[in-house]
Amino acid sequence: MLVSILFKTGAREEAAELARETLRLRREVLGDTDVATLRSMDDLAKLSNDPQEKERLLQEALSGCRQLGSADDDLESALQNSLALHYLSTGKLEDADRLSREALARTRLASGDEHPNTIVGMLNRAGVLRQINRLEQARPLLAEAVEASQRTLGDDHALTLS
Protein backbone atom coordinates (compact mmCIF):
# COMPACT_ATOMS: atom_id res chain seq x y z
CA MET A 1 0.00 0.00 0.00
CA LEU A 2 2.75 2.46 0.94
CA VAL A 3 4.66 1.57 -2.24
CA SER A 4 1.61 2.54 -4.28
CA ILE A 5 1.15 5.80 -2.39
CA LEU A 6 4.81 6.74 -2.81
CA PHE A 7 4.66 5.99 -6.52
CA LYS A 8 1.41 7.93 -7.04
CA THR A 9 2.88 10.96 -5.26
CA GLY A 10 5.95 11.00 -7.51
CA ALA A 11 8.41 9.34 -5.15
CA ARG A 12 9.32 6.56 -7.59
CA GLU A 13 12.81 5.90 -6.21
CA GLU A 14 11.53 5.63 -2.64
CA ALA A 15 8.72 3.36 -3.82
CA ALA A 16 11.20 1.10 -5.64
CA GLU A 17 13.46 0.99 -2.59
CA LEU A 18 10.56 0.02 -0.33
CA ALA A 19 9.33 -2.56 -2.88
CA ARG A 20 12.83 -4.08 -3.03
CA GLU A 21 13.01 -4.33 0.77
CA THR A 22 9.49 -5.77 0.97
CA LEU A 23 10.42 -8.41 -1.58
CA ARG A 24 13.59 -9.29 0.34
CA LEU A 25 11.66 -9.72 3.58
CA ARG A 26 8.86 -11.72 1.98
CA ARG A 27 11.36 -14.06 0.34
CA GLU A 28 13.06 -14.54 3.70
CA VAL A 29 9.90 -15.08 5.73
CA LEU A 30 7.40 -16.55 3.27
CA GLY A 31 9.57 -18.13 0.59
CA ASP A 32 9.88 -17.59 -3.13
CA THR A 33 6.52 -19.04 -4.18
CA ASP A 34 4.18 -17.48 -1.64
CA VAL A 35 1.50 -15.38 -3.35
CA ALA A 36 2.52 -12.28 -1.37
CA THR A 37 6.14 -12.72 -2.52
CA LEU A 38 5.03 -13.14 -6.12
CA ARG A 39 2.94 -9.96 -5.90
CA SER A 40 5.98 -8.15 -4.50
CA MET A 41 8.01 -9.29 -7.52
CA ASP A 42 5.30 -7.86 -9.77
CA ASP A 43 5.24 -4.60 -7.79
CA LEU A 44 9.01 -4.18 -8.07
CA ALA A 45 8.96 -5.07 -11.77
CA LYS A 46 6.41 -2.31 -12.40
CA LEU A 47 8.74 0.19 -10.73
CA SER A 48 11.99 -0.98 -12.30
CA ASN A 49 13.66 1.18 -14.92
CA ASP A 50 15.96 -1.71 -15.83
CA PRO A 51 14.42 -3.83 -18.61
CA GLN A 52 16.50 -6.88 -17.67
CA GLU A 53 15.52 -6.68 -14.01
CA LYS A 54 11.87 -6.20 -14.98
CA GLU A 55 11.94 -9.23 -17.28
CA ARG A 56 13.75 -11.39 -14.70
CA LEU A 57 11.28 -10.47 -11.95
CA LEU A 58 8.23 -11.09 -14.11
CA GLN A 59 9.57 -14.41 -15.40
CA GLU A 60 10.43 -15.53 -11.85
CA ALA A 61 7.02 -14.48 -10.53
CA LEU A 62 5.22 -16.23 -13.38
CA SER A 63 7.27 -19.38 -12.84
CA GLY A 64 6.46 -19.29 -9.11
CA CYS A 65 2.80 -18.77 -9.84
CA ARG A 66 2.76 -21.76 -12.16
CA GLN A 67 4.28 -23.88 -9.40
CA LEU A 68 1.24 -23.05 -7.29
CA GLY A 69 -1.09 -24.52 -9.91
CA SER A 70 -4.43 -22.76 -10.29
CA ALA A 71 -4.23 -21.30 -6.79
CA ASP A 72 -4.34 -17.75 -8.16
CA ASP A 73 -5.48 -17.54 -11.78
CA ASP A 74 -5.94 -13.77 -11.55
CA LEU A 75 -2.32 -13.29 -10.50
CA GLU A 76 -1.02 -15.61 -13.21
CA SER A 77 -3.05 -13.80 -15.88
CA ALA A 78 -1.88 -10.41 -14.60
CA LEU A 79 1.75 -11.57 -14.66
CA GLN A 80 1.32 -12.96 -18.18
CA ASN A 81 -0.14 -9.63 -19.31
CA SER A 82 2.64 -7.64 -17.64
CA LEU A 83 5.31 -9.82 -19.20
CA ALA A 84 3.57 -9.69 -22.60
CA LEU A 85 3.54 -5.89 -22.50
CA HIS A 86 7.21 -5.88 -21.44
CA TYR A 87 8.06 -8.21 -24.33
CA LEU A 88 6.17 -5.91 -26.66
CA SER A 89 8.19 -2.91 -25.47
CA THR A 90 11.47 -4.80 -25.96
CA GLY A 91 10.63 -6.10 -29.43
CA LYS A 92 9.94 -9.73 -28.48
CA LEU A 93 6.75 -9.76 -30.51
CA GLU A 94 6.18 -13.52 -30.76
CA ASP A 95 6.51 -13.88 -26.98
CA ALA A 96 4.17 -10.93 -26.44
CA ASP A 97 1.62 -12.47 -28.79
CA ARG A 98 1.78 -15.90 -27.14
CA LEU A 99 1.57 -14.62 -23.57
CA SER A 100 -1.27 -12.18 -24.22
CA ARG A 101 -3.24 -14.96 -25.92
CA GLU A 102 -2.60 -17.34 -22.99
CA ALA A 103 -3.50 -14.67 -20.44
CA LEU A 104 -6.83 -13.92 -22.07
CA ALA A 105 -7.71 -17.61 -22.39
CA ARG A 106 -6.88 -18.18 -18.69
CA THR A 107 -8.92 -15.17 -17.59
CA ARG A 108 -11.93 -16.14 -19.71
CA LEU A 109 -11.84 -19.65 -18.25
CA ALA A 110 -11.44 -18.49 -14.63
CA SER A 111 -13.71 -15.44 -14.64
CA GLY A 112 -16.06 -15.58 -17.64
CA ASP A 113 -16.43 -13.32 -20.64
CA GLU A 114 -17.88 -10.28 -18.88
CA HIS A 115 -15.73 -10.02 -15.76
CA PRO A 116 -13.71 -6.78 -15.52
CA ASN A 117 -10.46 -8.79 -15.47
CA THR A 118 -11.49 -10.43 -18.74
CA ILE A 119 -12.35 -7.07 -20.26
CA VAL A 120 -8.90 -5.76 -19.29
CA GLY A 121 -7.39 -8.91 -20.79
CA MET A 122 -9.29 -8.32 -24.04
CA LEU A 123 -8.05 -4.74 -24.18
CA ASN A 124 -4.47 -5.86 -23.51
CA ARG A 125 -4.69 -8.58 -26.16
CA ALA A 126 -6.20 -6.16 -28.68
CA GLY A 127 -3.36 -3.72 -27.92
CA VAL A 128 -0.75 -6.39 -28.56
CA LEU A 129 -2.47 -7.41 -31.78
CA ARG A 130 -2.57 -3.79 -32.89
CA GLN A 131 1.13 -3.31 -32.14
CA ILE A 132 2.08 -6.38 -34.18
CA ASN A 133 -0.06 -5.17 -37.09
CA ARG A 134 -2.82 -7.75 -36.83
CA LEU A 135 -5.62 -5.22 -36.91
CA GLU A 136 -8.14 -7.64 -38.44
CA GLN A 137 -7.90 -9.67 -35.20
CA ALA A 138 -7.72 -6.66 -32.87
CA ARG A 139 -10.89 -4.92 -34.06
CA PRO A 140 -13.46 -7.61 -33.16
CA LEU A 141 -11.76 -8.21 -29.82
CA LEU A 142 -11.84 -4.52 -29.02
CA ALA A 143 -15.53 -4.38 -30.00
CA GLU A 144 -16.23 -7.40 -27.78
CA ALA A 145 -14.45 -5.71 -24.87
CA VAL A 146 -16.43 -2.49 -25.28
CA GLU A 147 -19.75 -4.34 -25.53
CA ALA A 148 -18.98 -6.48 -22.47
CA SER A 149 -17.91 -3.40 -20.54
CA GLN A 150 -21.07 -1.52 -21.48
CA ARG A 151 -23.27 -4.42 -20.37
CA THR A 152 -21.33 -5.15 -17.19
CA LEU A 153 -20.00 -1.79 -16.04
CA GLY A 154 -22.04 0.80 -17.91
CA ASP A 155 -21.32 3.41 -20.56
CA ASP A 156 -19.50 5.81 -18.21
CA HIS A 157 -17.01 3.35 -16.69
CA ALA A 158 -13.31 3.93 -17.37
CA LEU A 159 -12.92 0.55 -19.09
CA THR A 160 -15.81 1.28 -21.43
CA LEU A 161 -14.39 4.67 -22.31
CA SER A 162 -10.86 3.39 -22.84
Solvent accessible surface area in square Angstrom, and as a share of the most:
residue,aa,sasa,rsa
1,M,189,0.84
2,L,100,0.50
3,V,24,0.14
4,S,45,0.29
5,I,88,0.45
6,L,43,0.21
7,F,89,0.37
8,K,161,0.68
9,T,102,0.60
10,G,65,0.63
11,A,24,0.18
12,R,77,0.28
13,E,119,0.53
14,E,98,0.44
15,A,0,0.00
16,A,13,0.10
17,E,125,0.56
18,L,57,0.28
19,A,3,0.02
20,R,109,0.40
21,E,72,0.32
22,T,39,0.22
23,L,10,0.05
24,R,118,0.43
25,L,76,0.38
26,R,82,0.30
27,R,68,0.25
28,E,124,0.55
29,V,112,0.64
30,L,86,0.43
31,G,28,0.27
32,D,74,0.38
33,T,48,0.28
34,D,51,0.26
35,V,47,0.27
36,A,30,0.23
37,T,0,0.00
38,L,0,0.00
39,R,108,0.39
40,S,3,0.02
41,M,0,0.00
42,D,11,0.06
43,D,60,0.31
44,L,4,0.02
45,A,1,0.01
46,K,115,0.49
47,L,11,0.05
48,S,8,0.05
49,N,110,0.56
50,D,65,0.34
51,P,75,0.47
52,Q,146,0.65
53,E,28,0.13
54,K,49,0.21
55,E,30,0.13
56,R,125,0.46
57,L,2,0.01
58,L,4,0.02
59,Q,77,0.34
60,E,56,0.25
61,A,0,0.00
62,L,7,0.03
63,S,56,0.36
64,G,4,0.04
65,C,1,0.00
66,R,111,0.40
67,Q,130,0.58
68,L,60,0.30
69,G,40,0.38
70,S,87,0.56
71,A,76,0.59
72,D,26,0.13
73,D,35,0.18
74,D,71,0.37
75,L,3,0.01
76,E,4,0.02
77,S,6,0.04
78,A,46,0.36
79,L,0,0.00
80,Q,4,0.02
81,N,16,0.08
82,S,27,0.17
83,L,5,0.03
84,A,1,0.00
85,L,78,0.39
86,H,11,0.05
87,Y,13,0.05
88,L,31,0.15
89,S,90,0.58
90,T,59,0.34
91,G,54,0.51
92,K,82,0.35
93,L,80,0.40
94,E,152,0.68
95,D,48,0.25
96,A,0,0.00
97,D,16,0.08
98,R,93,0.34
99,L,3,0.01
100,S,1,0.00
101,R,113,0.41
102,E,62,0.28
103,A,0,0.00
104,L,14,0.07
105,A,60,0.47
106,R,74,0.27
107,T,6,0.03
108,R,64,0.23
109,L,164,0.81
110,A,54,0.42
111,S,34,0.22
112,G,31,0.30
113,D,75,0.39
114,E,65,0.29
115,H,74,0.33
116,P,48,0.30
117,N,61,0.31
118,T,0,0.00
119,I,1,0.00
120,V,61,0.35
121,G,1,0.01
122,M,0,0.00
123,L,36,0.18
124,N,33,0.17
125,R,17,0.06
126,A,5,0.04
127,G,22,0.22
128,V,0,0.00
129,L,6,0.03
130,R,132,0.48
131,Q,91,0.40
132,I,27,0.14
133,N,126,0.65
134,R,69,0.25
135,L,73,0.36
136,E,118,0.53
137,Q,80,0.36
138,A,7,0.06
139,R,153,0.56
140,P,82,0.51
141,L,20,0.10
142,L,80,0.40
143,A,48,0.37
144,E,59,0.27
145,A,0,0.00
146,V,48,0.27
147,E,89,0.40
148,A,1,0.01
149,S,0,0.00
150,Q,79,0.35
151,R,153,0.56
152,T,60,0.35
153,L,52,0.26
154,G,27,0.26
155,D,91,0.47
156,D,129,0.67
157,H,73,0.33
158,A,75,0.58
159,L,33,0.16
160,T,13,0.07
161,L,128,0.64
162,S,95,0.61
